[in-house]
Structures are given as C-alpha cells and as structure tokens.
C-alpha cells in the first residue's frame, strides 16, 4: 500500500464538464488504479519511450484518452484533461 492519491488540475468541474457520467466514473476508476501504482505511475501510458512528464492513457476501448501527470514528489496523479470522442 502506498500514500499516493489523485486530483484534478484544473478543477474536476472544468475537466468533466459535459462528459457522460459513465465516462467520469471510468476515469475515476482508472486514476485510482494509477495512484495505487505509486512510483510506477510515471511509466504508464504514452509516450512509451520515456517516463515522466505529461502522459496519455486510452479509455473505454480507445473512444477517448486521459492526459495525466504523475508527480512522485507530491505522491499524486493529476488529471489534466479528458478527451472523449463519444
């Protein structure tokens, strides 16, 4: 178990505005799992040739993706954007 958490930056209202509730629930589930990875979170998603920095991870079978930043110093995964193709 680790002490990592997740948050939205900017606010959750801004990032999730207009998205279906099911998409928001799936994103929250995935980000909870990313936070559970702890120090391995900066290695998940794209780009695959390096770790750290802004990352992308597909959601719901490629119908969208999340952009996130895993910050080891703060032990937090920050959701930066959700792109939903519908």
VOLO-594292 format. One record per residue (C-alpha): residue number from 1; residue in one letter; chain; z negated, x, y. Coordinates in steps of 0.25 Angstrom, whole numbers. Example, Ala and Ser with C-alpha at 12.3 -4.5 7.8 and 13.67 -1.06 7.14 Angstrom:
REM VOLO-594292
SITE    k  r  c     c3     c1     c2
SITE    1  a  A    -31     49    -18
SITE    2  s  A    -29     55     -4
This chain:
REM VOLO-594292
SITE    k  r  c     c3     c1     c2
SITE    1  x  A      0      0      0
SITE    2  x  A      3      5     14
SITE    3  x  A     -1      1     28
SITE    4  x  A     14     -2     33
SITE    5  x  A     17    -15     40
SITE    6  x  A     29    -21     47
SITE    7  x  A     32    -26     60
SITE    8  x  A     44    -31     69
SITE    9  x  A     49    -23     81
SITE   10  x  A     53    -31     90
SITE   11  x  A     45    -43     86
SITE   12  x  A     46    -51     74
SITE   13  x  A     51    -63     82
SITE   14  x  A     62    -55     88
SITE   15  x  A     67    -49     75
SITE   16  x  A     66    -62     67
SITE   17  x  A     71    -72     78
SITE   18  x  A     82    -81     72
SITE   19  x  A     81    -76     57
SITE   20  x  A     79    -86     46
SITE   21  x  A     64    -86     41
SITE   22  x  A     68    -81     27
SITE   23  x  A     75    -68     33
SITE   24  x  A     62    -65     41
SITE   25  x  A     53    -67     28
SITE   26  x  A     62    -58     20
SITE   27  x  A     62    -47     31
SITE   28  x  A     47    -48     32
SITE   29  x  A     46    -46     17
SITE   30  x  A     55    -34     17
SITE   31  x  A     48    -28     29
SITE   32  x  A     35    -30     22
SITE   33  x  A     40    -22     10
SITE   34  x  A     46    -11     19
SITE   35  x  A     32    -10     25
SITE   36  x  A     26     -9     11
SITE   37  x  A     35      3      8
SITE   38  x  A     27     11     19
SITE   39  x  A     33     25     21
SITE   40  x  A     45     22     13
SITE   41  x  A     50     11     22
SITE   42  x  A     58     20     31
SITE   43  x  A     67     23     19
SITE   44  x  A     71      9     16
SITE   45  x  A     84      3     21
SITE   46  x  A     95      9     29
SITE   47  x  A     99     20     33
SITE   48  x  A     97     25     19
SITE   49  x  A    100     40     22
SITE   50  x  A     87     42     30
SITE   51  x  A     73     36     32
SITE   52  x  A     66     31     44
SITE   53  x  A     71     24     57
SITE   54  x  A     77     10     58
SITE   55  x  A     80      5     44
SITE   56  x  A     88     -7     39
SITE   57  x  A     86    -15     27
SITE   58  x  A     94    -27     21
SITE   59  x  A     88    -40     20
SITE   60  x  A     92    -52     11
SITE   61  x  A    103    -46      4
SITE   62  x  A    110    -40     15
SITE   63  x  A    110    -52     24
SITE   64  x  A    103    -44     35
SITE   65  x  A     94    -32     37
SITE   66  x  A     81    -28     44
SITE   67  x  A     80    -15     53
SITE   68  x  A     66     -9     52
SITE   69  x  A     59      3     56
SITE   70  x  A     48      9     46
SITE   71  x  A     38     17     55
SITE   72  x  A     29     26     46
SITE   73  x  A     20     30     57
SITE   74  x  A     17     15     60
SITE   75  x  A     18     11     45
SITE   76  x  A     26     -1     49
SITE   77  x  A     40     -6     47
SITE   78  x  A     46    -12     59
SITE   79  x  A     57    -23     58
SITE   80  x  A     67    -20     69
SITE   81  x  A     78    -30     67
SITE   82  x  A     83    -40     56
SITE   83  x  A     98    -43     55
SITE   84  x  A    101    -55     48
SITE   85  x  A    116    -59     44
SITE   86  x  A    112    -72     38
